[in-house]
Amino acid sequence: MGNNINSMPLVFRIARVVRVATGRLLFKKRLPARFGAARIYVTPRSDIRLLKPGWKDSAGDLLLVAGRYIRNGFCVWDIGSNLGIFSFCAAFKSGSGGQCYSLEADPKYAELQNRTVSRLPGGYARVTVLCAAIAGEIALLELAIPKKGHARNHLAIVSGNSAGEIESTKQVVSITGDFLAKHWKKPDFVKMDVEGAELLALEGAPWLLEEARPVFYIEVCEETQKQVSALFRRSNYRMFRLAADGTEQAVESCVFNTLAKPVEKC
């Protein structure tokens, strides 16, 4: 009887139903008109805040960055793309003459993006989705899947990640930024959110930093901020914090969400 939902107190029955529903719920959510109003596939298993109307709580900074920095004809890389929210916003801003590449390690979320791609209306750049992780080498690694919030999926080799209790792991192929550069167009802009693997990713991309010289919008965890900051400085990048209104404030070291620009683009 203990496992019979009807025997549980009402509050626990409601909690269980909500948990099961959000775990399985998949729906299409419309992007703002300024990003073409396409409907993209989302699930609260990635971020429960997606259930709220609008995008401010779940992806406000991504929409701000896409609207401010992506230009017509740009080539954009979205590294650690999850549901592809930034990818699709950037694809609209770069237009039919642009290109967007989306890298996502979890096959479930890569497939959701491909479903969105197949239904994108005209006017968007081509979006190419690749299911792989990024690290400092080409290898087979373990992807850790947290019980709460699949936006916090991360490579198991990363230390200090605070995603909470792990639900499962998946074996994934990891590639490097410079490997991608041999197969993808040179980026004008790179958004990177790899949950603690950002130092590994940048160390595997010297050509990207020294020759391609894109602007980065990168999430940098506290444990890697010192090393990532030093790497950007060695590569003649300047770092900025973005205010809620998009104002840039120069910083000496990386913050959690950092805009990094080559000095020649500052």
N, C-alpha and C positions, 0 to 999 in steps of 0.2 A: 504493500500500500504506500510505502514511503516514496516510490517513484511515480505514483499516479498523480497527475497534475490536479485532478478534481479534489483530491484529499488535502491539498495544500491550502494554507490561509490565502485569502484573496490577494493581499499585497505581494506574496511570493509568486502567485500565479501570474499576476500582471507583469512582474519583473521578468519572469521566465519567458512569457510571450514576447515582450519587447526585445529581450536578448536574442531570441530565435529569429524574430522578424527582421531585426536590423542586420543580423548575420547573413540572412539570405536575400534581403531586399536589394533589388537592382532597379534603377529607374533612370530616365533621361531628364536632365536639368538644362534649362536654356541659358546660354551665355548672354551677357548684356548686349544690347543693340550695338554698342560701339565695337564689339568683337564679332559682329555678324549674326548674332542671335541663333547660332546653331545649337541643336540639342546634343549633349554628350552624355555617354553612359557613366553613371556614378553609383557608388554604394556606400552606405554609412559604415561598413566594415573598414573602409579606408579612414574615414574621419566622420564621427557622429555629427559634427557641425554642418555637414552637407544637408541634413534634414531641415535646417533653418532656411527661411526664404532668403534669396540673394546669395552673394558670394563674399561679403565683407569678412565674416568670421572665419570661413574655411580657406579662403584664397585671396584675401584683399591685397596682400603685398604682391602676389604674382600678377594680378590684373593691373596694379599700379605700374609695375616694372614693364610689363608687356606694352602697356599704353604709352609709356614715356620713352622707351629706348628702342623698340623695334620699328624699323622703317621699311618702306616698300622695297621689295627686291632682296631683303636680307636673307642670309642663310643662318638659321638658328639651330643650336644643339640644346636639347633638354635632357640632361643627364640625371637619372633618378626621377623619372617622370610620373610614376604612380598612375593616376587616372588620365594624365595628359592635359590637365587644365591649362598649364602654361603653354604647352605645345599648340593647342588649338587657338588660344588667344593670339599667340605669336604668328600662327599661320594666317590668321585673318589680317593682322597688321602688315605682314610681309607681302601679302597678296599673291595673285596667280603667278607672278614672276619670281617669287621667293621659293625657299625650300626649308622644311623643318624636319630634323631628325630627332627621334624620341627613343631614349634608351631606358628600358625597364627590366629589372631582373626577375620579377615575379611573373610567371606565364599567365596567371589569371588576369592580371592588370594589363599586360601587354595585349592579350586577346580582347579585353574590353576596349582598349584604344583602337584596335583594328576594326572593331564593330562600329565605333564612332567614325573612323576614317571612311568606311564604306558608305556612310550616309551624309557626309559633309556636302553642303550645297556649293555652288560655284562661288568663285571669288577668294577661296582659301588657297594658300600655298600647298603644295604636295607635302603630306606628312608621311614619313617612313618610320615604322616602328621596328625596333630590334630588341629581342628578348635576351638580355645579357647584363651582367654586372660590370662595373669598372673598378680597377685596382691598379697596382703597380706592376702586374705581370699577367700574362695569359696563363690561366690555370683553371682547375676545378675547385670551387670553394663552396662553403655552406652559407645559405641565406637563412637567417633567423626570422621567424614570423611571430610577432607578439600576439598575445591574446587580445589586447585592446589596441586598435588603431593600426591598420596595415600600412599607413603612411610612415610608420616607424620601422618597417622592415629594414634589416641591416645585415651586413656581412658578419658572420660569427667571429671572424678574426679581429674585429674591431673591439678594442677595450674601452670601458667607460661609458658605453651606451646605456641610457636610462629608460629604455623602452618598456621595462617591466617584465612580467612573467612571459616566458616563451611558450607558444602553443605548439610549434613544430619547426622543422628545418627542411630546406630543399637544396639539393645540389644544383649549382648554377655554374655556367661558364663565365669567367671574368676575362675582360680584354683591357687594353690600355688606350689612353687618349690618342697616342701617336699611331696605334694600330687603326683606330677609327679614321684618323686623318688620311690614311692611305686609301680609304674606301669611300669616305664622305667628302662633300665639298667643304672647303675651308670656311669656318664659321665667322660671322661678324659678331655674334653674341652667343654666350654659353650660360645657361642656367644650370646650376649643379646643386643637388640636394641628395647626398648619399649617406646620411646618418652616421657620421664619424669616419668614413673612408675617404674624405676629401684630400687629406695629405697623400695617401696612397695614389689617388687618382691624378693629382697634380704632378707627383714625382714620376708617374708613368707617361707624362705628356710634355717633355721638354720642347719638342718642335712646336707644339701648340702655343706654348708661352713665349718662345723666342722668335718664331717665324710667323705664325698665323696671327698672333696678337689680338685675339678677340677681347671684348669687354665681358667680364664675368659678373653674374649675380649668384653668390655662393653661400650656402649655409655652412658655418664653421663652428663645430662644437668646442666647448671650453678647453677640452684636453688637447686640441690640435691648433688652437689659435696662435700660439707663439711660433710654431714651426711653419704654419701656412703663411703667416705675416712675413717671416724672414724669406720664404721662397718668393713671394710676390715682390718684395723689395729687391731681391737679387735679379729679378727679371724686369726691373724698371716699371713696375706697376705702382699706382697709388690707390689707396683704399679709402672708402667712403661709407658712412652710415646714411641711410635714407630715412628722412622724417615721413610722417604719415601723409604729408602733402607733396611728397616727392623731392623736397629740398635735399641737396647733398651736403653732408658735413664731413670734411676731411678728418680721418683718424690715423693714428700712428700704427695701430694694430687692428687685426680683424675683430669684428663683432659677430654676433650670431648670424645675422644676415648682412653680408658685406657686398658692396659694389666695388669691383676692382677694375681699374682702367689702365691701359698702357699710357705712359706719360705723354706720348705723342697724340693721344686722343683726349687729354684733359683740357 
